[in-house]
Amino acid sequence: MLLIRCPHCGNRPEIEFHCGGEAHIARPETPSEMTDQHWAEFLYYRTNPKGMHAERWQHRHGCGRWFNALRDTVTDKFAATYEMGSPRPDLAATPAPARTA
């Protein structure tokens, strides 16, 4: 079973979580001034990268809080989780965990 690290509760099984889509998408400041095409792009068009992707997750069957996660869409492994409102972590600057035998 896949374990996901909730920033508030620690490692928990994947069945406790719900994905809420792409992270770091800001709502337009003046939506009434947007064209229908731009509004549709904001509502429906998302990136779908192969590789690392920032997503919003909810610990639905735990604390109920939302958080962001960096997940590799190829391997389905989570590289990092962080609280909402925090900047996206720079994985290149993060040292790799020590390997144990």
C-alpha positions as CSV (number, residue, x, y, z in Angstrom):
1,M,0.0,0.0,0.0
2,L,1.2,3.5,-0.8
3,L,1.9,5.7,2.2
4,I,1.3,9.5,1.9
5,R,2.8,11.9,4.4
6,C,0.3,14.4,5.6
7,P,2.1,17.5,6.9
8,H,-0.2,17.5,9.9
9,C,-0.6,13.8,10.8
10,G,2.4,12.0,9.3
11,N,2.5,8.9,7.1
12,R,-0.9,7.4,6.4
13,P,-2.3,4.9,3.9
14,E,-3.4,6.2,0.5
15,I,-7.1,5.3,1.0
16,E,-7.4,8.2,3.5
17,F,-6.6,10.8,0.9
18,H,-8.4,12.5,-2.1
19,C,-6.6,14.3,-4.9
20,G,-8.0,17.8,-5.6
21,G,-6.2,18.6,-8.9
22,E,-3.3,20.8,-9.8
23,A,-1.8,23.0,-7.2
24,H,-0.7,26.7,-7.3
25,I,-3.5,27.9,-9.7
26,A,-4.5,31.5,-8.7
27,R,-8.0,32.7,-9.3
28,P,-8.2,35.6,-11.7
29,E,-8.5,39.0,-9.9
30,T,-11.2,40.3,-12.2
31,P,-13.1,37.3,-13.7
32,S,-15.8,39.6,-15.0
33,E,-13.3,41.1,-17.4
34,M,-12.2,37.8,-18.9
35,T,-13.3,36.5,-22.2
36,D,-15.3,33.3,-22.3
37,Q,-12.2,31.6,-23.8
38,H,-9.9,32.7,-21.0
39,W,-12.5,31.8,-18.3
40,A,-12.8,28.3,-19.9
41,E,-9.0,27.9,-19.9
42,F,-8.9,28.9,-16.2
43,L,-11.6,26.4,-15.3
44,Y,-10.8,23.4,-17.4
45,Y,-7.3,23.4,-18.9
46,R,-4.6,22.0,-16.7
47,T,-1.1,20.7,-17.3
48,N,-0.7,17.0,-17.5
49,P,3.1,16.5,-17.3
50,K,5.0,13.3,-17.5
51,G,7.1,13.5,-14.4
52,M,7.0,15.7,-11.3
53,H,3.7,17.5,-10.8
54,A,2.4,19.8,-8.0
55,E,-1.1,18.7,-6.7
56,R,-3.6,19.5,-4.0
57,W,-4.6,16.7,-1.7
58,Q,-7.0,16.4,1.2
59,H,-6.6,14.1,4.2
60,R,-10.2,13.3,3.9
61,H,-10.4,10.4,6.4
62,G,-8.0,12.0,8.9
63,C,-7.5,15.6,9.9
64,G,-9.6,16.8,6.9
65,R,-7.0,19.4,6.0
66,W,-5.7,20.3,2.5
67,F,-2.0,20.3,1.6
68,N,0.2,20.3,-1.5
69,A,2.3,17.5,-2.8
70,L,4.9,16.9,-5.4
71,R,4.2,13.6,-7.1
72,D,5.9,11.8,-10.0
73,T,3.1,10.9,-12.5
74,V,5.3,8.1,-14.0
75,T,6.2,6.2,-10.8
76,D,3.3,7.6,-8.6
77,K,5.8,8.3,-5.9
78,F,5.5,11.4,-3.7
79,A,8.7,13.4,-3.6
80,A,7.4,16.0,-1.0
81,T,4.3,17.2,0.8
82,Y,3.9,20.7,2.2
83,E,1.3,22.9,3.8
84,M,-1.1,25.1,1.7
85,G,0.3,28.6,1.3
86,S,3.9,27.4,1.5
87,P,6.0,27.8,-1.6
88,R,6.8,24.8,-3.8
89,P,9.9,23.0,-2.5
90,D,13.0,23.1,-4.6
91,L,13.8,19.4,-4.9
92,A,17.2,20.1,-6.5
93,A,18.3,21.9,-3.3
94,T,17.0,19.2,-1.0
95,P,19.7,16.6,-0.1
96,A,18.8,13.0,-0.9
97,P,18.0,10.9,2.1
98,A,20.8,8.6,3.4
99,R,20.6,5.0,2.3
100,T,20.6,2.3,4.8
101,A,21.6,-1.3,4.2
